[in-house]
Amino acid sequence: MAKVPVQFTLNGSEKAEFVESGTTLLHALRDKIGDTSPKGGCHQGTCGACSVIVDGELRLSCLTLAETCSDADIRTTAGLAEGGVLQPLQRAFLDAFATQCGFCTPGMIMAAKVLLDRTPNPSREDVVEALSGNICRCTGYEPIIQAVLTAARANSQNAA
Amino acid sequence: MELRKDYFADVRKDGLHEIGQPRPRLDSPGHVTGKTAYFADRNFPGMLHLKMVRSPHHHARIRSIDTSEAEKHPGVVRVLTARDVPHNVYTILILIQVGPEDETVLADGKVRWKGEAVVAVLAETERAAQEAAAKVKVDYEVLPAVFDMEGALKPGAPLVNEYHGQNYYHYDSGECRKVRFGDVEAGFARADHILEQSYQSSPIEHAPTETTGCVVTPEGNDRFTCYTNTQAMFFTLDNASIILQMPGSKLHFVGGTVGGGFGGKVDVIVEPIAILSAKLTGRPVSFIYSREEEMQISSPRAAEKVVIKDGVMKDGRIVARKVTGYTDAGAYSRHSPYGAQKGAAHYPGPYTIPNVWIDTYCVYTNRTPSSAMRGFGVTIGDFALEVQMDKLARLIGMDPLEFRFINAYRDGDMKAHRQRTEGAALIECMQEASRAANWPVAEKYMAMSSYRKGA
């Protein structure tokens, strides 16, 4: 099958791959490039575990074609910590006991990051709305909501 | 969280320094950085993808299987049927002598539930495997099916599983697991009121975010490494060893990281066929359930029916309880004979009842095989029992919480299955619940104790 070239920036690094036309961004990231932080939970856009950030927008990588991401700036949870230092959002997930099996966590963090980038001081309702596309089957939603609110407070204190 | 150290203060040394203190989970740093390695995060060059051809019928005889078109499909490397599996008929609990072996890895001559695995297709890509699977031709003779437990137990019902010979699991105690304690009929005879109620539940799917699966790689020395999200590592290793007729020393299982299980990943389903595929092709193999397979194919919690008959006195004492429990195993045993047996011990609930009669049946139907899920065998029973307790309290006009204090088991009480109660804490839990929920009960109940005599 004919391959198409795809070139984008992943967590600040240039990446280039040849993929079959129709390959999802999830497949390209996980199986071609080797960033396995986005997870495939449903492959039909319902669980949110594959969430990544494409040019500042939250995207379901299982429903995004890799070939539509040329020249895009792609961010995943694997690229959040800088120099091994956790971001406040990651630290808050740790401290708030907001992970159980961990499978939904990278997607949750991506959704939360997009929210906090746009709405630094979100209400609880804002957080619930922002995470509404991400399923946590261990049903640990409350600690996750608390973690995002805690991270927002930490961010605003750092900014002040 | 509030830690109440006053309960049991006189009977234990207080070394509880951790409870009530936040402690980081050891696996969290991996989770928040995306570094935790789940089985599907392993990718090997040349890895094949396995897709199953599944039965579209609930119950059917297989007249013939034609894999020739599938084998010609571009990208297909190998197609497997029952005759490729060294020990095709197995049952998980044979490891603890709970037989007979009653389930096929790949269907042989018959399918007993809709979704049963019939043919395994291995191809270079997931898509090629899927397309080729659609080209496998299976000629079925559809058989009458039975979907409800009462129907399955009736004379003349279609026989679901020939390895059992009847539509229930045959325990050493007979057609059901039995508990007999005191004289239940005498208890009913002297009861002020009798209440008989029936409770039913549907199967429940665990729906973990990570679907069931494994990745197997041949190591070149006739050993195989299996990366799996099983919740039952050694059960899986030992059963794979039996099914593959391969010593356990040739199998290296890597796991422990599970993206949600809840009991849904204790069956031994994907690993043996994936290891066999790796052995027969000499290549790494990935077998991962689609979301649809996870919802439709993986074992759910069993459907259950619980019939409870209680004799109760006006003063609140339950004097007799008769329970008939039914567990719908679906087409195969898996863990259900154990679940139904657990129910037999559990049905008196955390209450001391002098006269008890319990029968629990593990029933075979043409439904998806059920298995473990969070307290299986007792969870649905607890729903039934506690609803029954509320109804009994209402019947005699008593506060439902006080009614439970009257019947609560305490240290030294003999349970119906002949285990003496020790370490009971129900009364203390209810006392605290009474305070926390602002649901006051009479002072004499607040003075009770699970272990202090006279209190």
Boltz contact constraints between the chains, C-beta under 6 A:
constraints:
  - contact:
      token1: [A, 31]
      token2: [B, 43]
      max_distance: 6.0
  - contact:
      token1: [A, 36]
      token2: [B, 41]
      max_distance: 6.0
  - contact:
      token1: [A, 37]
      token2: [B, 34]
      max_distance: 6.0
  - contact:
      token1: [A, 41]
      token2: [B, 209]
      max_distance: 6.0
  - contact:
      token1: [A, 42]
      token2: [B, 291]
      max_distance: 6.0
  - contact:
      token1: [A, 47]
      token2: [B, 209]
      max_distance: 6.0
  - contact:
      token1: [A, 49]
      token2: [B, 209]
      max_distance: 6.0
  - contact:
      token1: [A, 77]
      token2: [B, 34]
      max_distance: 6.0
  - contact:
      token1: [A, 78]
      token2: [B, 34]
      max_distance: 6.0
  - contact:
      token1: [A, 81]
      token2: [B, 33]
      max_distance: 6.0
  - contact:
      token1: [A, 90]
      token2: [B, 32]
      max_distance: 6.0
  - contact:
      token1: [A, 93]
      token2: [B, 32]
      max_distance: 6.0
  - contact:
      token1: [A, 94]
      token2: [B, 24]
      max_distance: 6.0
  - contact:
      token1: [A, 94]
      token2: [B, 28]
      max_distance: 6.0
  - contact:
      token1: [A, 94]
      token2: [B, 32]
      max_distance: 6.0
  - contact:
      token1: [A, 99]
      token2: [B, 28]
      max_distance: 6.0
  - contact:
      token1: [A, 99]
      token2: [B, 31]
      max_distance: 6.0
  - contact:
      token1: [A, 101]
      token2: [B, 259]
      max_distance: 6.0
  - contact:
      token1: [A, 101]
      token2: [B, 260]
      max_distance: 6.0
  - contact:
      token1: [A, 102]
      token2: [B, 31]
      max_distance: 6.0
  - contact:
      token1: [A, 102]
      token2: [B, 36]
      max_distance: 6.0
  - contact:
      token1: [A, 103]
      token2: [B, 209]
      max_distance: 6.0
  - contact:
      token1: [A, 103]
      token2: [B, 210]
      max_distance: 6.0
  - contact:
      token1: [A, 103]
      token2: [B, 259]
      max_distance: 6.0
  - contact:
      token1: [A, 104]
      token2: [B, 209]
      max_distance: 6.0
  - contact:
      token1: [A, 105]
      token2: [B, 31]
      max_distance: 6.0
  - contact:
      token1: [A, 106]
      token2: [B, 34]
      max_distance: 6.0
  - contact:
      token1: [A, 137]
      token2: [B, 207]
      max_distance: 6.0
  - contact:
      token1: [A, 137]
      token2: [B, 208]
      max_distance: 6.0
  - contact:
      token1: [A, 137]
      token2: [B, 209]
      max_distance: 6.0
  - contact:
      token1: [A, 137]
      token2: [B, 260]
      max_distance: 6.0
  - contact:
      token1: [A, 138]
      token2: [B, 260]
      max_distance: 6.0
